[in-house]
Amino acid sequence: MEHPVVFHNLRKATESKLLFPIIALAIILLFDLIFIPNFFQVSYQQGHLYGSLIDILRNSMPVVALAIGMTFVIATGGIDLSVGATMAIVSSVAALLINPFITGTQLTGIQNDPAFSNSPFWLVILLPLLVSIFCGLWNGTLVAYGKIQPMVATLILMISGRGIAQLITNSQKILIFYKPFLYIGHGWLVLPFAFFIVVALFIIAWLISRKTSIGLFIESVGANPRSSMFSGIDEKKVKLFAYIFCGFCAGVAGLIETSNITTCDASNLGMNMELDAILAVVIGGTMMSGGRYSLMASAIGGLAMQAVTTTMYAVGVSANSLLAVKGVVVILIILLYSQQVKDLMRRIFITHKVKETRS
């Protein structure tokens, strides 16, 4: 009588989208525990926490923000390759609002003042986010109403977006000294302030996903667009919303990353981060074909991606080799999702329970 219950509990556990992201993150952290001395050491100084674990939390926030938005897009059966370029555009707009010296505005002697910004703080935040929403609107319109393949549609902005960002800043790097803006990436409330921003973003996404019908519509469109159409779901509006929200998340990530590095670098900011976001969502169990998804699993996947990066740097892997090592690690992690691994875990668990019952 015990075997059906055991099998049911095991099946329920293996079907949870949280299980394998947690296992993946645990494997990485276990490697850190064994091979990297003092990796888990956390200290409290000057009102906030320090340590490698805190670095993972702090540095993963842009990727987690991107993964939240990317989850909605991939769940509809799409993909957004332009989030990194959107981050660069957002960074350029925010930096130009703070310090527009490249336009010829005479700011000598005050542009390096931590209290100075050429625009009010609310505008420095609001306008870049509106720009990011417009980027998502552009992608969503091409995909939903233009019937262009998502990879092709978002590739347009991925290529041109970084050029747009360079046009905004005249291909110059803009240093940012404005203290209220820098607090986004460098502020602390025991934990990094960016963490609370992303938590708020996650809560908004979760409320949209689970407390409204939009989450169900997204899963339905991703699982079976034709059935969704016959059910009265407007596939175009659902996809348009997913890309708009993904653009908004990219805007949040762009502001965090710009504040974190205190510089607007249109050529490099957000480079390859779309790949980390996509991998985070895949590690979180969302199928690239669309359908069921888990925002929490994607967020844990984002932490896992940053944990890989932090671990590789800690063991001395160069930045040039990081992508290759990360690719190998991701392949090993994704193997955990294979049906063969799931079946093996069930057999091991059931065999163990049978031996316990007989003894």
C-alpha positions as CSV (number, residue, x, y, z in Angstrom):
1,M,0.0,0.0,0.0
2,E,3.0,2.3,0.5
3,H,4.3,2.0,-3.0
4,P,1.6,4.0,-4.7
5,V,1.9,6.8,-2.2
6,V,5.7,6.9,-2.5
7,F,5.5,6.9,-6.3
8,H,2.9,9.7,-6.2
9,N,5.0,11.8,-3.9
10,L,8.1,11.2,-6.0
11,R,6.3,12.0,-9.2
12,K,4.9,15.2,-7.7
13,A,8.4,16.2,-6.6
14,T,10.1,15.5,-10.0
15,E,7.4,17.3,-11.8
16,S,7.8,20.5,-9.7
17,K,9.7,23.1,-11.7
18,L,11.5,24.3,-8.6
19,L,13.2,20.9,-8.0
20,F,15.9,20.9,-10.7
21,P,16.8,24.7,-10.5
22,I,17.4,24.1,-6.8
23,I,19.4,21.0,-7.5
24,A,21.5,22.9,-10.1
25,L,22.2,25.8,-7.7
26,A,23.0,23.3,-4.9
27,I,25.5,21.5,-7.1
28,I,27.3,24.7,-7.9
29,L,27.4,25.8,-4.3
30,L,28.6,22.4,-3.2
31,F,31.5,22.8,-5.6
32,D,32.2,26.1,-4.0
33,L,32.1,24.6,-0.5
34,I,34.6,21.9,-1.4
35,F,37.1,23.8,-3.6
36,I,36.9,27.5,-2.7
37,P,38.0,28.4,0.9
38,N,35.8,30.8,2.8
39,F,33.3,31.0,-0.1
40,F,30.4,30.8,2.4
41,Q,31.9,33.3,4.8
42,V,29.5,36.3,5.4
43,S,30.4,39.3,7.5
44,Y,28.4,42.3,8.7
45,Q,30.2,45.6,8.3
46,Q,29.0,49.2,8.1
47,G,25.3,48.2,8.2
48,H,25.3,45.6,5.5
49,L,26.5,42.1,4.6
50,Y,29.6,41.1,2.8
51,G,30.7,37.9,1.2
52,S,30.7,35.8,-2.0
53,L,27.1,34.7,-1.5
54,I,26.1,38.4,-1.2
55,D,28.1,39.1,-4.4
56,I,26.1,36.4,-6.2
57,L,22.8,37.9,-4.9
58,R,23.9,41.5,-5.9
59,N,25.3,40.7,-9.3
60,S,22.5,38.4,-10.3
61,M,19.8,41.0,-10.0
62,P,19.9,42.2,-13.7
63,V,19.8,38.7,-15.0
64,V,17.0,37.7,-12.6
65,A,15.0,40.8,-13.8
66,L,15.6,39.8,-17.4
67,A,14.6,36.2,-16.7
68,I,11.3,37.3,-15.2
69,G,10.3,39.1,-18.4
70,M,11.8,36.5,-20.6
71,T,9.7,33.8,-18.9
72,F,6.5,35.4,-20.2
73,V,7.9,35.6,-23.7
74,I,9.2,32.1,-23.8
75,A,6.0,30.8,-22.3
76,T,4.1,32.1,-25.3
77,G,6.5,30.2,-27.6
78,G,8.6,33.3,-28.4
79,I,12.0,34.6,-27.6
80,D,13.5,38.1,-27.1
81,L,17.1,38.5,-28.2
82,S,17.0,42.3,-27.9
83,V,16.9,42.7,-24.1
84,G,20.7,43.4,-23.9
85,A,20.4,46.1,-26.5
86,T,17.3,47.5,-24.7
87,M,19.4,47.7,-21.6
88,A,22.0,49.7,-23.5
89,I,19.4,52.1,-24.9
90,V,17.9,52.6,-21.4
91,S,21.4,53.2,-20.0
92,S,22.1,55.9,-22.7
93,V,18.8,57.7,-22.1
94,A,19.3,57.8,-18.3
95,A,22.9,58.9,-18.5
96,L,22.0,61.7,-21.0
97,L,19.3,62.9,-18.7
98,I,21.7,63.1,-15.8
99,N,24.7,64.5,-17.6
100,P,24.1,65.8,-21.1
101,F,27.6,67.3,-21.7
102,I,27.9,65.5,-25.0
103,T,25.1,67.7,-26.4
104,G,27.2,70.8,-25.9
105,T,25.5,71.8,-22.7
106,Q,28.0,73.8,-20.5
107,L,28.2,71.9,-17.2
108,T,31.9,72.5,-16.4
109,G,32.5,72.2,-12.7
110,I,29.1,70.7,-11.8
111,Q,28.7,67.5,-13.8
112,N,30.9,65.6,-11.3
113,D,28.9,66.8,-8.4
114,P,27.2,63.8,-6.7
115,A,24.1,66.0,-5.9
116,F,23.8,67.3,-9.5
117,S,21.5,66.0,-12.2
118,N,20.3,67.9,-15.2
119,S,16.9,66.3,-14.9
120,P,14.8,65.4,-11.8
121,F,15.3,62.0,-10.4
122,W,11.7,60.8,-11.3
123,L,12.3,61.7,-14.9
124,V,15.7,59.9,-15.0
125,I,13.8,56.7,-13.9
126,L,10.5,57.1,-15.7
127,L,11.6,58.1,-19.2
128,P,14.1,55.2,-19.7
129,L,11.4,52.8,-18.5
130,L,9.0,54.3,-21.0
131,V,11.6,53.8,-23.7
132,S,12.1,50.2,-22.7
133,I,8.3,49.6,-22.8
134,F,8.3,51.1,-26.4
135,C,11.1,48.6,-27.3
136,G,8.9,45.8,-26.1
137,L,6.0,47.3,-27.9
138,W,8.1,47.3,-31.1
139,N,9.1,43.7,-30.7
140,G,5.6,42.6,-29.8
141,T,4.0,44.4,-32.7
142,L,6.4,42.7,-35.2
143,V,5.8,39.2,-33.7
144,A,2.0,39.4,-32.9
145,Y,0.7,41.6,-35.7
146,G,3.5,41.4,-38.3
147,K,3.7,37.6,-38.0
148,I,7.5,37.7,-38.1
149,Q,9.3,34.9,-36.4
150,P,10.3,36.0,-32.9
151,M,14.0,35.3,-33.4
152,V,14.1,37.4,-36.5
153,A,11.9,40.2,-35.1
154,T,13.9,40.7,-32.0
155,L,17.2,40.3,-33.9
156,I,16.3,43.5,-35.6
157,L,16.4,45.5,-32.4
158,M,19.3,43.4,-31.0
159,I,21.5,44.6,-33.9
160,S,20.1,48.2,-34.3
161,G,19.5,48.9,-30.7
162,R,23.1,49.1,-29.7
163,G,23.7,51.4,-32.6
164,I,20.8,53.5,-31.4
165,A,22.3,53.6,-27.9
166,Q,25.6,54.8,-29.4
167,L,23.8,57.5,-31.4
168,I,22.2,58.8,-28.2
169,T,25.5,59.1,-26.4
170,N,27.6,60.0,-29.5
171,S,29.6,56.8,-28.9
172,Q,31.0,58.2,-25.7
173,K,31.1,56.7,-22.3
174,I,29.3,58.8,-19.7
175,L,30.5,58.6,-16.1
176,I,27.6,58.9,-13.6
177,F,28.2,60.7,-10.2
178,Y,24.5,61.4,-9.3
179,K,24.2,59.9,-5.9
180,P,20.4,59.1,-5.8
181,F,20.8,57.2,-9.1
182,L,23.9,55.3,-7.9
183,Y,21.9,54.2,-4.8
184,I,20.0,51.8,-7.1
185,G,23.0,49.6,-7.7
186,H,25.2,50.6,-4.7
187,G,22.6,51.2,-2.0
188,W,22.2,48.8,0.9
189,L,19.4,48.0,3.3
190,V,21.4,45.2,5.0
191,L,21.0,43.4,1.6
192,P,21.6,45.2,-1.7
193,F,18.9,47.7,-2.6
194,A,18.7,46.2,-6.1
195,F,17.5,43.0,-4.5
196,F,14.4,44.7,-3.2
197,I,13.8,46.3,-6.6
198,V,13.8,42.9,-8.3
199,V,11.7,41.4,-5.5
200,A,9.1,44.1,-6.2
201,L,9.3,43.3,-9.9
202,F,8.8,39.7,-9.1
203,I,5.8,40.4,-7.0
204,I,4.2,42.4,-9.8
205,A,4.9,39.6,-12.3
206,W,3.5,37.0,-9.9
207,L,0.3,39.0,-9.2
208,I,-0.2,39.4,-13.0
209,S,0.5,35.8,-13.5
210,R,-1.5,34.2,-10.7
211,K,-4.1,36.7,-9.6
212,T,-5.3,37.6,-13.1
213,S,-6.3,35.6,-16.2
214,I,-3.2,36.8,-18.1
215,G,-1.0,34.0,-16.7
216,L,-3.5,31.3,-17.9
217,F,-3.7,33.0,-21.3
218,I,0.1,33.0,-21.6
219,E,0.3,29.3,-20.9
220,S,-2.6,28.5,-23.2
221,V,-1.2,30.5,-26.1
222,G,2.2,28.8,-25.6
223,A,0.8,25.3,-25.3
224,N,-1.7,25.4,-28.1
225,P,-2.3,28.7,-30.0
226,R,-5.0,27.2,-32.2
227,S,-7.1,25.9,-29.3
228,S,-6.6,29.3,-27.5
229,M,-8.0,31.1,-30.6
230,F,-11.1,28.8,-30.6
231,S,-11.5,29.4,-26.8
232,G,-11.8,33.2,-27.5
233,I,-8.3,34.2,-26.3
234,D,-6.8,37.0,-28.3
235,E,-3.4,35.5,-29.1
236,K,-2.0,38.7,-30.5
237,K,-2.8,40.8,-27.4
238,V,-1.3,38.1,-25.1
239,K,1.9,38.0,-27.1
240,L,2.1,41.8,-27.3
241,F,1.7,42.1,-23.5
242,A,4.5,39.5,-23.0
243,Y,7.0,41.4,-25.1
244,I,6.0,44.8,-23.5
245,F,6.5,43.4,-20.0
246,C,9.8,41.8,-21.1
247,G,10.9,45.2,-22.4
248,F,10.0,46.8,-19.1
249,C,12.0,44.2,-17.2
250,A,14.9,44.9,-19.5
251,G,14.5,48.6,-18.6
252,V,14.7,47.8,-14.9
253,A,17.8,45.6,-15.5
254,G,19.4,48.4,-17.5
255,L,19.0,50.9,-14.7
256,I,20.4,48.5,-12.1
257,E,23.4,47.6,-14.3
258,T,24.1,51.2,-15.2
259,S,24.0,52.3,-11.6
260,N,26.1,49.3,-10.6
261,I,29.0,50.1,-13.0
262,T,28.5,53.9,-12.6
263,T,29.0,54.3,-16.3
264,C,27.0,54.3,-19.5
265,D,28.9,52.1,-22.0
266,A,26.6,51.6,-25.0
267,S,29.0,49.2,-26.7
268,N,29.3,46.7,-23.8
269,L,26.4,47.2,-21.3
270,G,24.1,44.2,-21.4
271,M,26.3,42.3,-23.9
272,N,25.4,38.6,-24.0
273,M,23.0,39.0,-21.0
274,E,20.1,37.9,-23.2
275,L,21.8,34.5,-23.4
276,D,22.0,34.3,-19.6
277,A,18.4,35.3,-19.3
278,I,17.3,32.6,-21.8
279,L,19.4,30.0,-20.1
280,A,18.0,31.0,-16.7
281,V,14.5,30.4,-18.0
282,V,15.4,27.1,-19.5
283,I,17.1,26.0,-16.3
284,G,13.8,27.0,-14.6
285,G,12.0,24.4,-16.6
286,T,10.1,26.5,-19.1
287,M,10.1,24.8,-22.5
288,M,11.3,26.8,-25.5
289,S,8.1,25.7,-27.3
290,G,6.0,27.5,-24.7
291,G,3.4,26.4,-22.1
292,R,3.7,26.0,-18.4
293,Y,6.2,28.2,-16.6
294,S,7.4,29.1,-13.1
295,L,8.6,32.6,-12.3
296,M,10.3,31.4,-9.1
297,A,12.1,28.7,-11.0
298,S,13.4,31.2,-13.5
299,A,14.6,33.5,-10.7
300,I,16.5,30.6,-9.2
301,G,17.9,29.8,-12.6
302,G,19.2,33.4,-12.8
303,L,20.9,32.9,-9.4
304,A,22.4,29.7,-10.7
305,M,23.8,31.5,-13.8
306,Q,25.5,34.1,-11.7
307,A,26.7,31.5,-9.2
308,V,28.5,29.8,-12.2
309,T,30.1,33.1,-13.2
310,T,31.2,34.0,-9.6
311,T,32.6,30.5,-9.1
312,M,34.6,30.5,-12.3
313,Y,36.2,33.9,-11.5
314,A,37.0,32.5,-8.0
315,V,38.9,29.6,-9.3
316,G,40.8,31.8,-11.8
317,V,39.0,31.2,-15.1
318,S,39.6,34.2,-17.4
319,A,36.7,36.2,-18.8
320,N,37.6,35.0,-22.3
321,S,37.1,31.4,-21.3
322,L,34.0,31.9,-19.2
323,L,31.5,31.4,-22.0
324,A,33.0,28.0,-22.9
325,V,33.0,26.8,-19.2
326,K,29.5,28.2,-18.7
327,G,28.3,26.3,-21.8
328,V,29.6,23.0,-20.4
329,V,28.0,23.7,-17.0
330,V,24.7,24.5,-18.6
331,I,24.8,21.3,-20.6
332,L,25.3,19.3,-17.5
333,I,22.5,21.2,-15.7
334,I,20.0,20.7,-18.5
335,L,20.7,17.0,-18.6
336,L,19.0,16.9,-15.2
337,Y,15.7,17.6,-17.1
338,S,16.0,14.5,-19.3
339,Q,13.3,11.9,-18.9
340,Q,16.0,9.3,-18.4
341,V,17.3,11.1,-15.3
342,K,13.8,11.5,-13.9
343,D,13.0,7.8,-14.4
344,L,16.3,6.8,-12.8
345,M,15.5,8.9,-9.7
346,R,12.1,7.2,-9.5
347,R,13.7,3.7,-9.7
348,I,16.4,4.5,-7.1
349,F,13.8,6.0,-4.7
350,I,11.4,3.1,-5.1
351,T,14.1,0.4,-4.8
352,H,15.3,2.1,-1.6
353,K,11.8,2.2,-0.2
354,V,11.2,-1.5,-1.1
355,K,14.4,-2.5,0.8
356,E,13.3,-0.5,3.8
357,T,9.9,-2.2,3.8
358,R,11.4,-5.7,3.5
359,S,13.9,-5.1,6.3
